[in-house]
Amino acid sequence: MEPIRIETDRLLLRPPKRADAPALREFLAQEYVRRYNCLGKLPTVEKLEELLLSEPERQFSLVRRADGQVLGHIGLETDSLRFRMEALSLDYYLGEEHAHKGYMSEALEGLLRYLFLQTGTEAVSARAFTENAASLGLLEKLGFTREGTLRRAVRTYEGRCFDDAVFSLLREEYFTAHPPRTGDALFIKIDRPMGTAHPKHPDIIYPINYGYVPGLIAPDGEEQDAYVLGVDEPLTEFTGRLIAVIHRFDDVEEKWVLAPEGRSFTKKQIVELTHFQEQYYHTEVRT
């Protein structure tokens, strides 16, 4: 994963900087944060700087856009409970003075949107102590499913044992609750690269890349198909903007049209570029 920046209404999620360490260390020292996190000896500012900068693509400082103040932290790691899945696990904390203002909910909504729409992430998981009512409620609000309880999951450095509630949110569940819209950035897998033949009609050669949105089920029961315009080489995957939908009046399917960021195509151009396949249907391009 490359380091990313995500903006929401009030927040900026960005890779941590050295200058964030003093504020985050203050939060980590708070009983409010330590109570439900398995934290050991409080690190020095220098050690925390080292930890924050070690994996910038998997860590985010939560920054209030209005004044640049650091409010908390979100971390991502590979979900070790899942095998051969594109699955990530969340951890997060806010300073006590910034809690109960909707900041973490807003931050996680923005991060989940990015992970499911713009990357190949198939599942996001999180664990919370069963006594941590605020975190349990947050995950349920975000649409996570409580999978169960991992009993005697954690012994804190103070010697206290906690059970963990285990949550997950799947890509298809996210799409059901938050269907992509025209203008969204979207990740697709390419199963028919430019220059390949149609699997059922070998006389049709794809002049553009053609793929599908993993986890998003179309009316025909298959994953949503999509054309890629504006790329002149075969691809295996692609992230770009959803610029149009080709509605078929005589079929249950719609075909989506993606293009690189900043590229635009007229309806006439979309019709011409997809004519090789859409000529067999009564269609309308909707933007």
C-alpha positions in Angstrom: 0.0 0.0 0.0 1.2 3.5 -0.8 0.8 6.3 1.8 -2.5 8.0 1.3 -4.4 11.0 2.4 -8.2 11.0 3.0 -10.3 14.1 3.6 -13.7 14.1 5.3 -15.9 17.0 6.2 -13.9 17.9 9.3 -10.8 15.7 9.2 -7.7 14.8 7.3 -6.3 11.3 7.6 -2.6 11.3 6.7 0.6 9.4 7.4 2.0 10.4 10.8 4.8 13.0 11.1 7.4 13.3 13.8 5.6 16.4 15.1 2.6 14.3 15.9 4.4 12.2 18.5 4.1 14.5 21.5 0.3 14.9 21.2 -0.2 11.1 20.5 2.0 10.2 23.5 -0.2 12.4 25.7 -3.2 10.5 24.5 -1.5 7.1 25.1 -0.8 8.2 28.7 -4.5 8.9 29.4 -6.4 6.4 31.5 -9.3 6.8 29.1 -7.1 5.3 26.3 -5.1 2.8 28.3 -8.2 1.3 30.0 -9.3 -0.7 26.9 -6.0 -1.1 25.1 -3.2 -3.6 25.7 -0.5 -0.9 26.2 2.8 -1.5 28.0 5.2 1.0 29.3 4.6 4.4 27.8 7.2 5.0 25.0 9.4 8.0 24.9 8.6 10.6 22.3 11.7 9.4 20.3 10.5 5.8 20.4 7.0 6.8 19.4 8.4 8.8 16.5 10.2 5.7 15.3 7.1 3.6 15.6 4.9 6.1 13.8 7.3 6.5 10.9 8.0 2.7 10.5 4.9 1.9 8.3 3.5 5.2 7.0 1.2 3.3 4.5 -0.6 1.6 7.4 -1.0 4.4 9.9 -3.0 7.6 10.0 -3.0 10.6 12.2 -6.4 12.1 12.6 -6.1 15.8 12.0 -8.8 18.4 12.4 -8.8 20.4 9.2 -10.0 23.7 10.8 -6.9 24.1 12.9 -4.4 21.3 12.1 -4.8 19.8 15.6 -3.9 16.0 16.0 -6.9 14.2 17.6 -6.0 10.5 17.4 -4.6 7.6 15.5 -5.7 4.7 13.3 -3.6 1.7 12.4 -4.0 -1.1 9.9 -2.4 -4.5 9.8 -3.0 -7.7 7.9 -5.8 -9.8 9.4 -4.0 -12.8 10.8 -7.2 -14.8 11.3 -7.9 -14.9 7.6 -6.0 -16.9 5.0 -5.3 -15.8 1.4 -7.8 -13.0 1.7 -7.2 -9.3 1.1 -8.2 -8.6 4.7 -7.1 -5.8 7.1 -7.6 -5.3 10.8 -8.2 -1.9 12.5 -7.0 -0.4 15.7 -7.7 3.2 16.8 -7.8 5.7 19.6 -8.7 9.3 20.3 -7.6 11.7 23.0 -10.2 11.9 25.7 -10.9 15.6 25.1 -11.8 14.8 21.5 -14.1 11.8 22.2 -17.9 11.7 21.8 -17.9 14.3 19.0 -18.2 11.9 16.1 -14.6 12.2 15.0 -13.7 8.5 15.0 -16.9 7.6 13.3 -16.2 10.1 10.6 -12.6 9.0 10.2 -13.5 5.3 9.9 -16.3 6.0 7.5 -13.8 7.8 5.2 -11.2 5.1 5.6 -13.6 2.2 4.9 -14.9 4.1 1.8 -11.3 4.3 0.5 -10.4 0.7 1.3 -13.5 -0.8 -0.3 -14.0 1.5 -3.3 -10.4 2.2 -4.3 -8.4 -0.9 -3.3 -9.0 -4.7 -3.5 -9.7 -5.0 0.2 -12.2 -7.9 0.7 -12.8 -7.6 4.5 -12.0 -5.3 7.4 -12.0 -6.6 10.9 -11.7 -5.1 14.4 -11.6 -6.3 17.9 -12.7 -4.6 21.1 -12.8 -5.5 24.7 -16.3 -6.7 25.6 -16.5 -4.0 28.3 -15.7 -1.2 25.9 -19.3 -0.2 25.1 -18.3 2.9 23.1 -16.1 0.9 20.7 -18.7 -1.8 20.4 -21.4 0.7 19.5 -19.1 2.5 17.0 -18.4 -0.7 15.1 -22.1 -1.7 15.0 -23.0 1.8 13.8 -20.5 1.5 10.9 -22.2 -1.8 9.8 -19.8 -4.3 11.2 -21.1 -7.8 12.1 -20.2 -9.1 15.5 -18.8 -12.6 14.7 -18.4 -13.7 18.3 -16.4 -13.5 21.4 -12.8 -14.5 21.8 -12.7 -15.5 25.5 -9.6 -14.7 27.6 -8.2 -12.9 24.6 -5.9 -10.4 26.2 -4.0 -10.1 29.5 -3.0 -6.5 29.9 0.4 -5.5 31.2 -1.3 -4.7 34.5 -2.4 -8.4 34.7 -6.1 -8.0 34.0 -7.8 -10.4 31.5 -10.3 -9.3 28.9 -12.6 -11.0 26.4 -12.5 -9.6 22.9 -15.6 -9.1 20.7 -14.6 -9.9 17.1 -16.2 -7.8 14.3 -15.9 -7.8 10.5 -17.3 -5.9 7.5 -17.2 -7.5 4.1 -16.8 -5.7 0.8 -20.2 -6.8 -0.5 -21.9 -5.7 2.7 -20.3 -2.3 2.4 -21.5 -2.0 -1.2 -25.1 -3.0 -0.2 -25.2 -0.2 2.3 -23.1 2.3 0.2 -23.6 1.7 -3.6 -21.0 3.5 -5.7 -22.1 6.6 -7.6 -21.0 8.3 -10.7 -17.9 10.4 -9.9 -16.6 7.9 -7.3 -13.1 6.5 -7.5 -13.4 2.7 -7.9 -11.2 -0.3 -8.0 -11.8 -3.1 -10.6 -10.1 -6.3 -11.6 -9.5 -6.8 -15.4 -10.5 -10.3 -16.6 -10.6 -9.3 -20.3 -7.5 -7.2 -21.1 -7.2 -5.1 -24.2 -6.5 -7.4 -27.2 -8.2 -10.6 -25.8 -11.1 -12.4 -27.4 -14.6 -12.6 -26.0 -14.9 -16.0 -24.2 -18.1 -16.9 -26.0 -17.7 -15.0 -29.2 -14.0 -15.3 -30.3 -14.6 -13.0 -33.3 -15.0 -10.1 -30.9 -11.6 -8.7 -29.8 -11.6 -6.3 -26.9 -10.1 -3.0 -28.1 -10.2 -1.6 -24.5 -9.8 -3.2 -21.0 -12.9 -4.8 -19.5 -13.3 -6.1 -16.0 -15.6 -6.2 -12.9 -16.0 -4.6 -9.5 -15.2 -7.4 -6.9 -17.9 -8.0 -4.4 -20.5 -5.8 -6.1 -23.3 -8.0 -7.5 -25.2 -6.8 -10.5 -28.9 -7.6 -11.4 -27.7 -10.6 -13.4 -26.3 -12.2 -10.3 -22.7 -11.7 -11.4 -20.2 -9.1 -10.3 -20.7 -5.6 -11.9 -18.9 -5.3 -15.3 -17.0 -2.2 -16.3 -15.2 -0.8 -19.3 -11.9 1.2 -18.9 -11.4 4.1 -21.2 -8.3 6.2 -21.6 -5.7 3.5 -21.1 -3.7 2.2 -24.1 -2.2 -1.0 -22.6 -3.5 -4.3 -21.2 -4.2 -4.2 -17.5 -4.8 -6.6 -14.7 -6.5 -4.2 -12.3 -7.4 -0.5 -12.4 -8.5 2.3 -10.1 -10.3 5.3 -11.8 -13.4 7.4 -11.8 -16.8 6.0 -12.6 -17.8 8.4 -15.3 -20.9 6.8 -16.9 -23.4 3.9 -16.8 -24.5 2.2 -20.0 -28.1 1.3 -19.4 -29.4 -1.6 -21.6 -33.1 -1.5 -22.2 -33.2 -5.0 -23.5 -31.0 -6.7 -20.8 -30.9 -6.9 -17.0 -27.3 -5.7 -17.0 -25.8 -2.3 -16.9 -22.2 -1.7 -17.9 -20.1 0.8 -16.0 -17.5 3.1 -17.6 -14.3 4.1 -15.8 -11.5 6.5 -16.8 -8.3 7.7 -15.2 -8.5 10.6 -12.8 -8.9 13.8 -14.7 -9.9 12.2 -18.0 -13.4 12.9 -19.5 -15.3 11.5 -22.4 -18.5 12.7 -24.1 -21.5 10.4 -24.4 -20.7 10.1 -28.2 -17.1 9.0 -27.4 -18.4 6.4 -24.9 -20.8 5.0 -27.5 -18.1 4.8 -30.1 -15.5 3.2 -27.8 -17.9 0.5 -26.5 -19.7 -0.1 -29.8 -17.8 -3.3 -30.5 -20.0 -5.0 -27.8 -22.9 -2.6 -27.1 -24.0 -2.6 -30.8 -26.1 -5.7 -30.1 -28.2 -3.9 -27.5 -30.6 -0.9 -27.2 -28.6 1.3 -24.9 -28.4 4.8 -23.3 -25.3 6.4 -21.8 -26.1 8.0 -18.4 -23.6 10.3 -16.7 
